[in-house]
């Protein structure tokens, strides 16, 4: 059976919380499960994490857990009737001081800072851009607007400002509490919503360190604000990866700008040795339909061809009618897209200098395995760094990362083309190499006479110590 390089992140929700369904989804190809902290209590998340770990154990494979923080609630308040119908040309007031439910004339705000953040002439986009308001005046706590594009507006719909500029901090008091919960359940990744700069990510890392008790999750910056785009390189430096969060980002920068930004983000993340997840509406029609649209198939395939580490499902698996079918379809699309010709590996190394021994060994393994037609590359790794560096290059040779560290194994579930395996490597070198080959043969990855490459550090068991590349022929 062909092995899939691109990873699948699936969001847990009512449609996927049945233990049998979750196990089936993991068997069908889910690599990382996303817990959406916008919904549910701390105990709900703890229970769901246990559910994920148990389902993964039954399925006989390890999956990662990503805690996705809610971020600031930049939303309108509630309406007396639950919703209103806005007509173009009508006046509508967004009032931070309003406590009574809204009506056709106006509504209160969850986001009390809005009057401070806008000025006459600004364009506000509500409910993912389906409602468009033009700001006429700001009078104290009230933002007076004219409806430019009307429609139905219901309770607690989101607000974006065209071009960005809302000052809400990325980390709220709720997020800080949720980080404690995420550290308690040992989330492998924490996704930070609406970061504007590297400082937001550095603060999140400090909060994780304080609450973590030694557990260090990978930090994913969700790129969904216009202000984050010019700061992308700095945000990446402060993070372990990014999520191309195309929903809010499209509302702020315009739909047409997103595809090119997606390609730019994937390319930059890979160049900087960071992971990247492509998200939002990838298989949206499968919330209600058993098959995807042709456009969705192309969308997923293009993200794969661009080199994304993972593609993500949100409502499709959280609340959709066909969570299992969606995972199966996505896995099939990824596999098919990966069969396409990749660029020449040599081009990746042109003009590059590798000053670290462990980094150079990783690159040497890729190059050698590629030219020898090796069946596999094995990285004996404590921290996972060697496997990460290898996974930044689009090669067909599968990478098997063997680690004695369960946290490292779970972290590597998100790395493209890496199959993380738990194996005791802090032993005698010859025994470790023999165990690694036994692992490969047991799984049918190599047979007698097959060539494979293996990287290892001597003395063994020291993070960052990879200094040896060995080319082996299976016995």
C-alpha positions in Angstrom: 0.0 0.0 0.0 1.5 3.4 -1.0 2.4 5.6 2.0 1.0 9.2 2.1 3.4 12.0 2.8 0.9 14.8 3.5 -0.7 14.7 6.9 -4.4 15.2 7.7 -5.6 17.3 10.7 -9.2 16.6 11.7 -11.3 18.7 14.1 -13.1 16.8 16.8 -16.8 17.6 17.4 -20.2 16.0 17.8 -19.9 14.2 14.5 -16.6 12.6 15.4 -16.7 12.1 19.2 -18.1 8.5 19.1 -15.1 6.3 20.0 -15.8 3.9 17.1 -16.1 6.7 14.6 -12.9 8.4 15.8 -11.0 5.1 15.6 -12.2 4.6 12.1 -11.1 8.1 11.1 -7.6 7.5 12.5 -7.4 4.2 10.6 -8.5 6.1 7.5 -5.7 8.6 7.7 -6.1 11.2 10.5 -2.6 12.1 11.8 -3.4 15.0 14.1 -6.7 15.8 16.0 -7.6 19.4 16.5 -9.5 20.4 19.7 -11.3 23.6 19.1 -11.2 25.7 22.3 -13.9 28.0 21.0 -16.4 25.4 22.1 -16.7 23.4 25.3 -15.4 23.5 28.9 -11.9 22.6 30.1 -13.3 19.2 31.2 -14.7 18.6 27.7 -11.3 19.1 26.2 -9.6 16.8 28.8 -12.2 14.1 28.1 -11.8 14.5 24.3 -8.0 14.2 24.6 -8.4 10.9 26.5 -10.8 9.8 23.8 -8.2 10.6 21.1 -5.4 8.7 23.0 -7.5 5.7 23.5 -8.8 5.6 19.9 -5.2 5.9 18.6 -4.1 3.1 20.8 -6.9 0.8 19.5 -6.0 1.8 16.0 -2.3 0.9 16.7 -0.9 4.3 15.6 0.1 7.5 17.3 -1.7 10.8 16.6 -0.9 14.3 17.6 -3.3 16.6 19.5 -3.5 20.3 18.6 -5.2 22.7 21.0 -6.6 25.6 19.0 -7.1 28.7 21.1 -10.2 30.8 20.5 -8.4 34.2 20.5 -10.3 37.5 20.8 -14.0 37.5 20.3 -14.4 40.3 17.7 -18.2 39.8 17.4 -21.5 41.6 17.5 -23.9 40.8 20.4 -27.2 39.1 20.4 -30.5 40.0 18.7 -34.0 40.0 20.3 -35.2 37.7 17.6 -31.9 35.9 17.1 -31.3 37.6 13.8 -32.2 40.6 11.6 -32.4 41.2 7.9 -30.3 44.2 6.8 -31.1 46.0 3.6 -28.6 48.0 1.5 -28.7 51.8 2.2 -30.1 51.3 5.7 -28.4 52.8 8.7 -27.1 50.4 11.4 -25.4 51.2 14.7 -22.8 49.0 16.4 -22.9 50.2 20.0 -20.4 49.1 22.6 -22.5 50.5 25.4 -25.7 48.7 24.4 -26.9 46.0 26.8 -30.4 45.3 25.5 -30.7 42.8 22.6 -30.3 44.1 19.0 -32.8 44.9 16.3 -32.9 46.3 12.7 -31.5 49.6 13.9 -28.5 48.3 15.8 -26.8 45.8 18.1 -24.4 45.7 21.0 -20.8 44.5 20.7 -18.8 41.7 22.4 -15.7 43.6 21.2 -15.9 46.9 23.2 -12.8 48.4 21.5 -14.4 48.7 18.1 -15.2 52.4 18.3 -11.6 53.1 19.1 -10.3 51.1 16.2 -12.4 52.6 13.3 -12.9 55.9 11.6 -15.3 57.3 9.0 -14.8 55.7 5.6 -13.6 52.3 7.0 -15.3 49.2 5.7 -16.5 46.5 8.2 -17.2 43.0 7.1 -19.5 40.9 9.2 -20.2 37.1 9.1 -17.1 36.3 7.0 -17.8 39.2 4.6 -21.4 38.3 3.7 -22.5 41.6 5.3 -20.6 44.8 4.4 -21.0 48.1 6.4 -19.4 51.5 5.7 -18.5 53.6 8.8 -20.2 57.0 8.7 -19.3 58.3 12.1 -18.0 57.3 15.6 -19.9 59.0 18.4 -18.6 57.8 21.8 -19.2 54.1 22.1 -21.4 54.0 19.0 -20.2 53.3 15.5 -22.8 54.6 12.9 -22.7 52.8 9.6 -24.6 52.4 6.3 -25.3 48.9 5.0 -23.5 48.4 1.7 -24.2 44.7 1.3 -27.1 43.4 3.2 -28.5 40.0 4.3 -29.2 38.1 7.4 -27.2 38.9 10.5 -27.5 36.6 13.5 -26.2 36.4 17.0 -22.5 36.7 17.7 -21.3 36.9 14.1 -17.7 38.0 13.6 -16.4 41.4 12.7 -13.4 42.2 10.4 -12.0 45.5 9.3 -11.0 45.6 5.6 -7.2 45.9 5.5 -6.9 45.0 9.1 -6.2 47.3 12.1 -8.3 45.9 14.9 -6.2 46.2 18.1 -7.6 43.1 20.0 -4.7 41.2 21.7 -4.0 37.7 20.3 -4.2 36.2 23.8 -7.2 36.8 26.0 -7.7 35.9 29.6 -9.7 32.8 28.4 -6.8 31.8 26.2 -4.4 32.0 29.2 -6.7 29.6 31.1 -7.0 27.4 28.1 -3.2 27.2 27.8 -3.2 25.7 31.3 -5.8 23.1 30.2 -3.8 22.3 27.0 -0.6 21.8 29.0 -2.5 19.6 31.5 -3.6 17.3 28.7 -0.2 17.5 27.1 -1.3 18.9 23.8 1.5 18.3 21.2 0.7 21.6 19.4 -1.0 24.9 20.5 -2.4 27.0 17.7 -2.6 30.8 18.5 -5.4 32.7 16.8 -4.9 36.2 15.3 -1.2 36.8 16.2 0.0 40.2 14.8 3.7 39.8 15.4 6.4 37.7 16.9 5.7 39.1 20.4 2.3 37.4 20.5 3.9 34.1 19.8 6.7 34.7 22.3 4.2 35.5 25.0 2.3 32.2 24.2 5.5 30.3 24.5 6.2 31.8 27.9 2.7 31.0 29.1 3.1 27.4 27.9 6.5 27.2 29.7 5.0 28.4 33.0 2.0 26.0 32.8 3.8 23.1 31.1 5.7 21.5 34.0 8.5 20.7 31.5 6.1 19.8 28.6 6.9 21.9 25.5 4.3 21.9 22.8 4.9 23.1 19.2 3.5 26.5 18.6 1.4 27.2 15.4 0.7 30.8 14.4 -2.7 31.1 12.6 -2.2 33.7 9.9 -5.5 35.4 9.7 -4.8 39.1 10.1 -3.6 41.5 7.4 -1.0 42.9 9.8 0.6 39.4 10.1 1.6 39.3 6.4 4.5 41.8 6.5 5.5 40.3 9.9 5.4 36.7 8.5 9.2 35.9 8.7 9.4 37.2 12.3 6.3 35.3 13.3 7.8 32.2 11.8 11.0 32.6 13.7 9.1 32.8 17.0 6.9 29.8 16.1 7.2 26.1 15.2 4.8 26.4 12.3 2.0 28.4 10.7 -1.6 27.7 9.7 -2.8 29.3 6.5 -6.2 30.3 8.0 -7.9 31.3 4.9 -11.3 32.4 6.4 -10.5 35.5 8.4 -7.5 36.2 6.2 -9.6 36.3 3.1 -12.1 38.7 4.7 -9.3 41.1 5.7 -7.1 41.0 2.5 -9.8 40.0 -0.1 -10.5 36.5 -1.5 -8.4 37.1 -4.6 -5.2 37.7 -2.6 -5.3 34.5 -0.7 -4.0 31.8 -3.2 -0.8 33.6 -3.8 -0.3 34.3 -0.1 -0.9 30.6 0.6 1.9 29.6 -1.8 4.2 32.3 -0.3 3.5 31.1 3.3 4.1 27.4 2.4 7.4 28.3 0.6 8.7 30.5 3.4 7.8 28.1 6.1 9.6 25.3 4.4 12.7 27.5 3.8 12.8 28.4 7.5 12.4 24.7 8.6 8.9 25.3 10.0 5.8 23.2 9.5 2.7 24.5 7.6 -1.0 23.6 7.7 -3.4 24.7 5.0 -6.9 25.2 6.4 -10.5 26.4 5.9 -13.2 25.1 3.6 -11.0 22.5 2.0 -13.8 20.0 1.7 -16.7 22.3 2.8 -19.4 20.7 0.6 -18.8 17.4 2.3 -20.5 18.8 5.5 -23.7 17.8 3.7 -22.6 15.9 0.6 -20.9 12.4 0.4 -18.5 13.6 -2.4 -16.4 16.7 -2.8 -16.7 19.2 -5.6 -14.1 19.2 -8.4 -12.9 22.6 -7.1 -12.3 21.2 -3.6 -10.3 18.3 -5.1 -8.1 20.8 -6.9 -7.7 22.9 -3.8 -6.5 20.1 -1.7 -4.2 18.8 -4.5 -2.7 22.2 -5.1 -1.8 22.6 -1.4 -0.1 19.2 -1.6 1.8 20.2 -4.7 2.9 23.4 -3.1 4.5 21.3 -0.3 2.1 21.9 2.7 2.8 19.5 5.6 -0.8 19.1 6.4 -4.3 19.8 5.1 -7.0 20.5 7.7 -10.7 19.6 8.1 -12.9 21.8 10.4 -16.7 21.6 10.3 -16.4 18.7 7.8 -15.3 16.3 10.6 -16.6 18.3 13.7 -20.2 18.6 12.6 -20.6 17.2 9.1 -22.7 14.3 8.0 -19.8 12.4 6.4 -16.7 12.7 8.7 -15.2 9.3 7.8 -15.9 9.6 4.0 -14.3 13.1 4.1 -11.1 11.8 5.6 -11.0 8.9 3.1 -11.5 11.3 0.1 -8.9 13.7 1.4 -6.3 10.9 1.9 -7.0 9.7 -1.7 -6.5 13.2 -3.1 -3.2 13.7 -1.3 -1.9 10.3 -2.5 -2.8 11.0 -6.1 -1.3 14.5 -6.0 2.0 13.2 -4.5 2.5 11.0 -7.5 3.2 14.1 -9.6 6.8 14.8 -10.6 8.7 16.7 -7.9 11.4 19.2 -8.7 15.0 18.2 -8.9 16.4 17.7 -5.4 19.7 19.2 -6.4 18.0 22.6 -6.9 17.2 22.7 -3.2 20.9 22.7 -2.3 22.1 25.3 -4.9 23.7 28.2 -3.1 23.0 26.7 0.3 25.6 26.2 3.1 25.1 23.8 5.9 27.3 24.8 8.9 26.0 22.3 11.4 27.1 18.7 11.4 23.7 17.3 12.2 22.0 19.4 9.5 24.7 18.4 6.9 24.2 14.7 7.7 20.4 15.1 7.2 21.0 16.7 3.8 23.5 14.0 2.9 21.1 11.3 3.7 18.4 12.8 1.4 20.8 13.3 -1.5 22.4 9.9 -1.2 19.0 8.0 -0.8 17.6 9.9 -3.7 20.4 9.0 -6.1 20.7 5.4 -4.9 17.0 4.8 -5.1 16.9 3.8 -1.4 13.7 2.2 -0.1 13.8 4.3 3.1 15.6 6.9 5.1 15.8 6.1 8.8 16.6 8.9 11.3 17.4 7.7 14.9 16.5 11.0 16.6 15.9 12.2 20.2 14.6 15.7 19.4 13.1 15.1 15.9 15.3 17.9 14.4 17.0 15.6 11.8 13.6 14.3 10.6 12.2 17.9 10.4 15.1 19.1 8.2 14.8 16.1 5.9 11.0 16.7 5.6 11.5 20.3 4.3 12.5 18.8 0.9 10.1 17.1 -1.4 11.5 13.7 -1.9 9.7 10.4 -2.7 11.8 8.3 -0.3 9.8 7.8 2.9 11.5 9.0 6.2 11.1 6.8 9.2 12.0 8.7 12.4 12.7 6.4 15.3 12.8 8.0 18.7 12.7 6.8 22.4 10.7 10.0 23.2 6.9 9.8 23.1 6.6 13.6 23.0 8.9 13.7 20.0 7.0 10.9 18.3 3.7 12.8 18.6 5.3 16.1 17.5 6.5 14.4 14.3 3.0 13.3 13.4 2.7 16.7 11.6 5.9 16.5 9.6 5.4 15.8 5.9 6.7 12.5 4.7 7.8 11.4 8.2 6.5 8.2 9.8 7.4 8.5 13.5 8.0 5.3 15.4 8.7 4.7 19.1 11.9 2.7 19.5 14.5 2.6 22.3 17.6 4.2 20.7 19.6 5.1 23.8 21.4 1.8 23.6 24.5 0.3 22.0 24.9 1.7 18.4 25.1 -1.7 16.7 22.0 -3.0 18.6 20.1 0.2 17.7 21.0 -0.2 14.0 19.9 -3.9 14.1 16.7 -3.0 15.8 16.0 -0.3 13.2 16.4 -2.8 10.4 14.2 -5.3 12.2 11.5 -2.6 12.5 11.7 -1.9 8.7 11.6 -5.6 7.8 8.7 -6.4 10.2 6.6 -3.6 8.5 7.5 -4.8 5.0 9.3 -1.5 4.2 12.5 -3.2 3.2 13.3 -6.8 2.1 16.5 -8.6 1.9 18.9 -6.9 -0.5 17.1 -3.5 -0.4 19.2 -0.4 0.2 18.3 2.1 2.9 20.0 5.1 4.6 20.3 5.6 8.3 21.4 8.6 10.4 22.6 8.3 14.0 24.5 10.3 16.6 27.5 8.9 18.5 27.6 8.7 21.4 23.9 7.8 21.4 21.2 9.6 23.3 22.4 13.1 23.0 20.0 15.6 21.3 21.6 17.4 18.4 24.3 14.8 18.1 23.5 13.3 14.7 27.0 12.9 13.1 26.9 9.6 11.1 25.3 8.6 7.8 25.3 4.9 7.0 24.1 3.3 3.8 22.9 -0.3 4.4 21.7 -3.2 2.4 19.1 -5.2 4.3 20.3 -8.7 5.3 
